[in-house]
Amino acid sequence: MYELIVRLFDICRFKKGPEDLPYSLTMLKILAAAFAAVRVLMHYRGDNVLGAVFEAAAEVGYIGLFSGVMLRANRHLNRYYQVAGAFFGCFALIGFIAWPAAAMLVTGQSGGLAFMLLLGFIVWLCAVTAHIVYHALAPDVLVSLGWALAFLVGFVLLSMSSGHVDGIG
């Protein structure tokens, strides 16, 4: 497990790509569950656990579906477990690191600092998304950039439809 976290952190630091993750359905399930747990923590506002679970489930479905569509359209479906696992794992890792800043923003403590931290985490999340897509689709910069932007726009729209305006929390 430690090795997996180190590999995910290396992807988040742009040192490795999703191809460096093991090709395993079990790993994909573990990373999806970790992502869902972090997202439930971030969506839970103290009054509606079921709503937070549904929002996290919608995000898991979106990432899984988007990964499959993107890879299928570019004839790289054989990389699905690794790419979807990289999305789930890296987003869970960044979300877990960003969770205190999101909590500070929600409670109104240190508003300026929390906002700047969250802005930095969102930029980092966007860069990691582009990095994963770039490595997943082979070195075609324009196609990778288009897919990464489409992914991020869809993810933000999904978050906004559930009442949240930022893509992280």
Secondary structure, DSSP 4 states (H G I P E B T S, - for coil): -HHHHHHHHHHHTTSS-GGGS---HHHHHHHHHHHHHHHHHHH--SS-HHHHHHHHHHHHHHHHHHHHHHHHHTT-GGGHHHHHHHHHHHHHHHHHHHHHHHHHHHHTTTHHHHHHHHHHHHHHHHHHHHHHHHHHS-S-HHHHHHHHHHHHHHHHHHHHHTT--SS--
